[in-house]
Amino acid sequence: MRPVESADRTAWDRLYRMYGDFYGEQLSADHLDLVWRWIHEDRTVIALVAVPATGGEPVGLAHLRPFVRPLDGNVGGFLDDLVVAPDARGSGVVDALFAAIRDEATRRGWSVVRWITAADNHRARAAYDRVATATPWVTYDMDTQE
């Protein structure tokens, strides 16, 4: 487990497109370039990749970012994206990613790591239930365009 590196661009593109496809989102080259800039230039997104112990290309990806928690008076981490390549699923990659996420959160002093997922994403939710507690909060999206 390590931060994504410039040399990982092709593998990162593949994994992130796979994630977008799962959620029905077509990620254009411009979109990928924008997120890559957020990771490497703006440093507003933290990207971790899972690389096999034997070496090779990344097989898992996580995107995180800090968020302030005014009511609690602290900062948490938000896990925006998490994906494991199909051929690496069931091999412990997701557990290794969550261990790295926890380490990153601890290093940064985050009070919590939070994420959302689709209610019907049963396989992922089984993994999430091993490392976190589902909350009773309902999520809403407000369109900013009228």
Secondary structure, DSSP 8 states (H G I E B T S, - for coil): -EE--GGGHHHHHHHHHHHHHHTT----HHHHHHHHHHHHTS--SEEEEE--TT--S--EEEEEEEEEETTTTEEEEEEEEEEE-GGGTTTTHHHHHHHHHHHHHHHHT-S-EE----TT-HHHHHHHHHHS---S-------S--
